[in-house]
Amino acid sequence: MMLKNYYGCSDQMLIEMLNGNVYMQFFCDIVIPIEKPLINSKIVSQIRMELSEKITA
């Protein structure tokens, strides 16, 4: 969520940036294989919803 806010990008753009930038992957502590890139941009929305539930609880 921090990267999305910092870069001011959409969910889809964030997924594309994560797929193509190993430094962003390193920052997020994930490894996305080139042959299996993320394709579902809804995962960002799901993470945002889960975080908001934990913050308001």
Gaussian input, Z-matrix of N, CA and C with variables (Angstrom, degrees):
# hf/3-21g

backbone

0 1
 N
 C     1     B1
 C     2     B2     1     A1
 N     3     B3     2     A2     1     D1
 C     4     B4     3     A3     2     D2
 C     5     B5     4     A4     3     D3
 N     6     B6     5     A5     4     D4
 C     7     B7     6     A6     5     D5
 C     8     B8     7     A7     6     D6
 N     9     B9     8     A8     7     D7
 C    10    B10     9     A9     8     D8
 C    11    B11    10    A10     9     D9
 N    12    B12    11    A11    10    D10
 C    13    B13    12    A12    11    D11
 C    14    B14    13    A13    12    D12
 N    15    B15    14    A14    13    D13
 C    16    B16    15    A15    14    D14
 C    17    B17    16    A16    15    D15
 N    18    B18    17    A17    16    D16
 C    19    B19    18    A18    17    D17
 C    20    B20    19    A19    18    D18
 N    21    B21    20    A20    19    D19
 C    22    B22    21    A21    20    D20
 C    23    B23    22    A22    21    D21
 N    24    B24    23    A23    22    D22
 C    25    B25    24    A24    23    D23
 C    26    B26    25    A25    24    D24
 N    27    B27    26    A26    25    D25
 C    28    B28    27    A27    26    D26
 C    29    B29    28    A28    27    D27
 N    30    B30    29    A29    28    D28
 C    31    B31    30    A30    29    D29
 C    32    B32    31    A31    30    D30
 N    33    B33    32    A32    31    D31
 C    34    B34    33    A33    32    D32
 C    35    B35    34    A34    33    D33
 N    36    B36    35    A35    34    D34
 C    37    B37    36    A36    35    D35
 C    38    B38    37    A37    36    D36
 N    39    B39    38    A38    37    D37
 C    40    B40    39    A39    38    D38
 C    41    B41    40    A40    39    D39
 N    42    B42    41    A41    40    D40
 C    43    B43    42    A42    41    D41
 C    44    B44    43    A43    42    D42
 N    45    B45    44    A44    43    D43
 C    46    B46    45    A45    44    D44
 C    47    B47    46    A46    45    D45
 N    48    B48    47    A47    46    D46
 C    49    B49    48    A48    47    D47
 C    50    B50    49    A49    48    D48
 N    51    B51    50    A50    49    D49
 C    52    B52    51    A51    50    D50
 C    53    B53    52    A52    51    D51
 N    54    B54    53    A53    52    D52
 C    55    B55    54    A54    53    D53
 C    56    B56    55    A55    54    D54
 N    57    B57    56    A56    55    D55
 C    58    B58    57    A57    56    D56
 C    59    B59    58    A58    57    D57
 N    60    B60    59    A59    58    D58
 C    61    B61    60    A60    59    D59
 C    62    B62    61    A61    60    D60
 N    63    B63    62    A62    61    D61
 C    64    B64    63    A63    62    D62
 C    65    B65    64    A64    63    D63
 N    66    B66    65    A65    64    D64
 C    67    B67    66    A66    65    D65
 C    68    B68    67    A67    66    D66
 N    69    B69    68    A68    67    D67
 C    70    B70    69    A69    68    D68
 C    71    B71    70    A70    69    D69
 N    72    B72    71    A71    70    D70
 C    73    B73    72    A72    71    D71
 C    74    B74    73    A73    72    D72
 N    75    B75    74    A74    73    D73
 C    76    B76    75    A75    74    D74
 C    77    B77    76    A76    75    D75
 N    78    B78    77    A77    76    D76
 C    79    B79    78    A78    77    D77
 C    80    B80    79    A79    78    D78
 N    81    B81    80    A80    79    D79
 C    82    B82    81    A81    80    D80
 C    83    B83    82    A82    81    D81
 N    84    B84    83    A83    82    D82
 C    85    B85    84    A84    83    D83
 C    86    B86    85    A85    84    D84
 N    87    B87    86    A86    85    D85
 C    88    B88    87    A87    86    D86
 C    89    B89    88    A88    87    D87
 N    90    B90    89    A89    88    D88
 C    91    B91    90    A90    89    D89
 C    92    B92    91    A91    90    D90
 N    93    B93    92    A92    91    D91
 C    94    B94    93    A93    92    D92
 C    95    B95    94    A94    93    D93
 N    96    B96    95    A95    94    D94
 C    97    B97    96    A96    95    D95
 C    98    B98    97    A97    96    D96
 N    99    B99    98    A98    97    D97
 C   100   B100    99    A99    98    D98
 C   101   B101   100   A100    99    D99
 N   102   B102   101   A101   100   D100
 C   103   B103   102   A102   101   D101
 C   104   B104   103   A103   102   D102
 N   105   B105   104   A104   103   D103
 C   106   B106   105   A105   104   D104
 C   107   B107   106   A106   105   D105
 N   108   B108   107   A107   106   D106
 C   109   B109   108   A108   107   D107
 C   110   B110   109   A109   108   D108
 N   111   B111   110   A110   109   D109
 C   112   B112   111   A111   110   D110
 C   113   B113   112   A112   111   D111
 N   114   B114   113   A113   112   D112
 C   115   B115   114   A114   113   D113
 C   116   B116   115   A115   114   D114
 N   117   B117   116   A116   115   D115
 C   118   B118   117   A117   116   D116
 C   119   B119   118   A118   117   D117
 N   120   B120   119   A119   118   D118
 C   121   B121   120   A120   119   D119
 C   122   B122   121   A121   120   D120
 N   123   B123   122   A122   121   D121
 C   124   B124   123   A123   122   D122
 C   125   B125   124   A124   123   D123
 N   126   B126   125   A125   124   D124
 C   127   B127   126   A126   125   D125
 C   128   B128   127   A127   126   D126
 N   129   B129   128   A128   127   D127
 C   130   B130   129   A129   128   D128
 C   131   B131   130   A130   129   D129
 N   132   B132   131   A131   130   D130
 C   133   B133   132   A132   131   D131
 C   134   B134   133   A133   132   D132
 N   135   B135   134   A134   133   D133
 C   136   B136   135   A135   134   D134
 C   137   B137   136   A136   135   D135
 N   138   B138   137   A137   136   D136
 C   139   B139   138   A138   137   D137
 C   140   B140   139   A139   138   D138
 N   141   B141   140   A140   139   D139
 C   142   B142   141   A141   140   D140
 C   143   B143   142   A142   141   D141
 N   144   B144   143   A143   142   D142
 C   145   B145   144   A144   143   D143
 C   146   B146   145   A145   144   D144
 N   147   B147   146   A146   145   D145
 C   148   B148   147   A147   146   D146
 C   149   B149   148   A148   147   D147
 N   150   B150   149   A149   148   D148
 C   151   B151   150   A150   149   D149
 C   152   B152   151   A151   150   D150
 N   153   B153   152   A152   151   D151
 C   154   B154   153   A153   152   D152
 C   155   B155   154   A154   153   D153
 N   156   B156   155   A155   154   D154
 C   157   B157   156   A156   155   D155
 C   158   B158   157   A157   156   D156
 N   159   B159   158   A158   157   D157
 C   160   B160   159   A159   158   D158
 C   161   B161   160   A160   159   D159
 N   162   B162   161   A161   160   D160
 C   163   B163   162   A162   161   D161
 C   164   B164   163   A163   162   D162
 N   165   B165   164   A164   163   D163
 C   166   B166   165   A165   164   D164
 C   167   B167   166   A166   165   D165
 N   168   B168   167   A167   166   D166
 C   169   B169   168   A168   167   D167
 C   170   B170   169   A169   168   D168

   B1=1.4403
   B2=1.5286
   B3=1.3130
   B4=1.4579
   B5=1.5335
   B6=1.3246
   B7=1.4605
   B8=1.5186
   B9=1.3218
   B10=1.4569
   B11=1.5243
   B12=1.3027
   B13=1.4627
   B14=1.5287
   B15=1.3118
   B16=1.4635
   B17=1.5270
   B18=1.3355
   B19=1.4576
   B20=1.5303
   B21=1.3227
   B22=1.4528
   B23=1.5190
   B24=1.3172
   B25=1.4619
   B26=1.5302
   B27=1.3162
   B28=1.4603
   B29=1.5271
   B30=1.3243
   B31=1.4684
   B32=1.5238
   B33=1.3307
   B34=1.4672
   B35=1.5241
   B36=1.3134
   B37=1.4687
   B38=1.5322
   B39=1.3169
   B40=1.4655
   B41=1.5263
   B42=1.3284
   B43=1.4623
   B44=1.5212
   B45=1.3273
   B46=1.4643
   B47=1.5236
   B48=1.3311
   B49=1.4631
   B50=1.5279
   B51=1.3266
   B52=1.4628
   B53=1.5294
   B54=1.3219
   B55=1.4646
   B56=1.5216
   B57=1.3203
   B58=1.4560
   B59=1.5116
   B60=1.3224
   B61=1.4599
   B62=1.5332
   B63=1.3138
   B64=1.4680
   B65=1.5217
   B66=1.3146
   B67=1.4656
   B68=1.5212
   B69=1.3218
   B70=1.4700
   B71=1.5190
   B72=1.3226
   B73=1.4586
   B74=1.5280
   B75=1.3037
   B76=1.4591
   B77=1.5298
   B78=1.3345
   B79=1.4579
   B80=1.5259
   B81=1.3305
   B82=1.4651
   B83=1.5271
   B84=1.3270
   B85=1.4598
   B86=1.5290
   B87=1.3339
   B88=1.4523
   B89=1.5265
   B90=1.3125
   B91=1.4573
   B92=1.5256
   B93=1.3172
   B94=1.4556
   B95=1.5228
   B96=1.3306
   B97=1.4644
   B98=1.5337
   B99=1.3087
   B100=1.4643
   B101=1.5301
   B102=1.3250
   B103=1.4604
   B104=1.5287
   B105=1.3404
   B106=1.4674
   B107=1.5273
   B108=1.3190
   B109=1.4675
   B110=1.5296
   B111=1.3161
   B112=1.4580
   B113=1.5219
   B114=1.3218
   B115=1.4603
   B116=1.5234
   B117=1.3217
   B118=1.4537
   B119=1.5269
   B120=1.3184
   B121=1.4654
   B122=1.5255
   B123=1.3215
   B124=1.4656
   B125=1.5215
   B126=1.3192
   B127=1.4662
   B128=1.5348
   B129=1.3165
   B130=1.4631
   B131=1.5229
   B132=1.3170
   B133=1.4594
   B134=1.5290
   B135=1.3240
   B136=1.4609
   B137=1.5264
   B138=1.3143
   B139=1.4604
   B140=1.5227
   B141=1.3330
   B142=1.4706
   B143=1.5252
   B144=1.3289
   B145=1.4576
   B146=1.5348
   B147=1.3197
   B148=1.4670
   B149=1.5163
   B150=1.3351
   B151=1.4596
   B152=1.5201
   B153=1.3254
   B154=1.4614
   B155=1.5273
   B156=1.3324
   B157=1.4727
   B158=1.5118
   B159=1.3180
   B160=1.4695
   B161=1.5305
   B162=1.3279
   B163=1.4679
   B164=1.5240
   B165=1.3276
   B166=1.4583
   B167=1.5259
   B168=1.3135
   B169=1.4795
   B170=1.5024
   A1=110.12
   A2=115.62
   A3=118.89
   A4=110.95
   A5=117.43
   A6=120.51
   A7=111.26
   A8=117.41
   A9=121.30
   A10=109.99
   A11=116.44
   A12=120.87
   A13=111.04
   A14=117.30
   A15=121.32
   A16=111.70
   A17=115.90
   A18=119.90
   A19=112.68
   A20=117.99
   A21=121.74
   A22=112.21
   A23=116.32
   A24=119.79
   A25=111.14
   A26=114.78
   A27=121.38
   A28=110.05
   A29=115.18
   A30=119.98
   A31=110.45
   A32=116.44
   A33=120.83
   A34=111.05
   A35=117.24
   A36=120.39
   A37=110.70
   A38=116.75
   A39=120.39
   A40=110.65
   A41=117.23
   A42=120.99
   A43=110.28
   A44=117.40
   A45=121.07
   A46=111.18
   A47=116.78
   A48=120.42
   A49=110.59
   A50=117.38
   A51=120.68
   A52=111.51
   A53=116.55
   A54=120.34
   A55=111.61
   A56=117.81
   A57=120.63
   A58=116.51
   A59=118.49
   A60=119.98
   A61=110.25
   A62=116.65
   A63=120.40
   A64=112.06
   A65=117.73
   A66=119.99
   A67=111.37
   A68=116.67
   A69=119.80
   A70=110.54
   A71=116.36
   A72=120.08
   A73=109.94
   A74=116.72
   A75=121.43
   A76=110.12
   A77=116.77
   A78=121.79
   A79=110.89
   A80=116.54
   A81=121.87
   A82=112.61
   A83=116.81
   A84=122.97
   A85=111.62
   A86=115.54
   A87=121.67
   A88=109.57
   A89=116.32
   A90=122.25
   A91=106.70
   A92=116.27
   A93=121.48
   A94=107.22
   A95=117.22
   A96=119.71
   A97=111.52
   A98=116.35
   A99=121.98
   A100=110.33
   A101=116.89
   A102=119.80
   A103=113.25
   A104=118.10
   A105=121.89
   A106=110.38
   A107=118.62
   A108=120.29
   A109=111.52
   A110=116.06
   A111=120.84
   A112=108.03
   A113=116.80
   A114=119.60
   A115=111.93
   A116=118.23
   A117=122.57
   A118=109.91
   A119=116.90
   A120=119.53
   A121=111.79
   A122=117.80
   A123=120.72
   A124=111.76
   A125=117.46
   A126=120.34
   A127=110.63
   A128=117.20
   A129=121.00
   A130=109.77
   A131=117.15
   A132=121.96
   A133=110.83
   A134=116.74
   A135=120.74
   A136=110.83
   A137=117.39
   A138=121.52
   A139=109.98
   A140=116.26
   A141=120.99
   A142=110.28
   A143=118.21
   A144=121.83
   A145=111.09
   A146=116.47
   A147=119.99
   A148=110.97
   A149=116.78
   A150=119.72
   A151=111.89
   A152=116.99
   A153=119.76
   A154=110.83
   A155=117.23
   A156=120.19
   A157=110.54
   A158=117.49
   A159=120.66
   A160=111.25
   A161=116.19
   A162=119.53
   A163=111.08
   A164=116.80
   A165=120.59
   A166=112.89
   A167=117.78
   A168=121.01
   A169=111.85
   D1=-33.81
   D2=178.88
   D3=-63.66
   D4=-43.57
   D5=179.67
   D6=-64.89
   D7=-38.61
   D8=178.91
   D9=-61.46
   D10=-44.66
   D11=178.99
   D12=-68.83
   D13=-42.72
   D14=-177.73
   D15=-61.95
   D16=-44.36
   D17=-177.98
   D18=-87.91
   D19=-10.17
   D20=179.88
   D21=59.60
   D22=45.28
   D23=-175.14
   D24=-114.47
   D25=166.15
   D26=176.80
   D27=-77.62
   D28=169.71
   D29=177.38
   D30=-59.10
   D31=-45.66
   D32=-179.00
   D33=-62.75
   D34=-41.60
   D35=179.94
   D36=-65.88
   D37=-37.55
   D38=178.22
   D39=-62.62
   D40=-43.15
   D41=178.13
   D42=-61.78
   D43=-43.34
   D44=178.24
   D45=-62.53
   D46=-40.36
   D47=179.09
   D48=-66.19
   D49=-40.93
   D50=178.22
   D51=-64.62
   D52=-40.09
   D53=179.09
   D54=-62.99
   D55=-34.87
   D56=-172.48
   D57=-104.10
   D58=0.00
   D59=-174.34
   D60=-128.49
   D61=106.38
   D62=-178.45
   D63=-65.78
   D64=-26.55
   D65=178.81
   D66=-69.07
   D67=-37.99
   D68=174.82
   D69=-66.61
   D70=-39.49
   D71=177.35
   D72=-62.26
   D73=-42.84
   D74=178.61
   D75=-61.44
   D76=-44.08
   D77=179.21
   D78=-59.82
   D79=-39.88
   D80=-178.80
   D81=-85.81
   D82=-1.38
   D83=179.82
   D84=59.63
   D85=45.22
   D86=176.90
   D87=-133.09
   D88=159.56
   D89=173.56
   D90=-127.36
   D91=120.57
   D92=178.63
   D93=-110.36
   D94=109.92
   D95=-179.01
   D96=-62.53
   D97=144.11
   D98=-179.48
   D99=-60.41
   D100=-37.44
   D101=-177.34
   D102=-79.10
   D103=-9.82
   D104=178.67
   D105=-134.94
   D106=66.12
   D107=-178.77
   D108=-70.41
   D109=158.82
   D110=174.13
   D111=-67.70
   D112=136.75
   D113=178.78
   D114=-124.21
   D115=-16.40
   D116=-177.15
   D117=-95.35
   D118=104.01
   D119=-179.41
   D120=-76.43
   D121=-8.92
   D122=179.14
   D123=-69.81
   D124=-15.33
   D125=179.47
   D126=-62.03
   D127=-33.18
   D128=179.24
   D129=-65.40
   D130=-42.62
   D131=178.27
   D132=-64.93
   D133=-39.17
   D134=178.95
   D135=-64.45
   D136=-40.44
   D137=177.71
   D138=-64.62
   D139=-42.99
   D140=179.25
   D141=-60.85
   D142=-42.54
   D143=179.76
   D144=-65.46
   D145=-41.16
   D146=179.55
   D147=-65.36
   D148=-41.11
   D149=178.18
   D150=-64.47
   D151=-40.77
   D152=-178.52
   D153=-66.05
   D154=-35.27
   D155=177.09
   D156=-64.66
   D157=-39.93
   D158=-178.07
   D159=-72.66
   D160=-32.46
   D161=-179.72
   D162=-71.99
   D163=-40.17
   D164=-176.85
   D165=-81.27
   D166=-13.53
   D167=-178.17
   D168=-79.67

